[in-house]
Amino acid sequence: MIRYALICEHEHGFEGWFGASADFDDQATRGLIACPACASVHIRKAIMAPAVVGGRELASVDRNAQAEIRQALEAVREHVETSFDYVGDAFASEARAIHEGRSEERGIFGQASREDVKDLIADGVPVLPMPPKPIDKEKLN
Ligand SMILES: [Zn+2]
């Protein structure tokens, strides 16, 4: 069902529900839609002002969500940096060693080449990319 905000020739606003967008045109053309206030059958679709408000609200929700995601990623990064072992360039070999039980099982972080990461993932070693450092907002402008 599609909801349309409708308006008659006397500017009476009302709503109509239609099975498909073509149904409105069909019913309006045949004079099957009458204004509940004045019974006029000269009906058109109204420009939906509330949709503009809704769009603005949606945009602000998205901004909040983005901020939340950014905060969550920063929290992950902080957690990793404070409680995982930094192994630097040895990340790939150390991750493999832990995975194969040759090294103490613990969380590590460090640098690895794209190829190394690909190989680790292919071998079933659980690795994740580090969330990027928070963007310095001062530098954006
Ligand atoms: Zn009317």
Residues whose N, C-alpha, C, O or C-beta is under 5 A from the ligand:
A	BS01	ZN	C8 H10 H12 C35 A37 C38 A39 S40
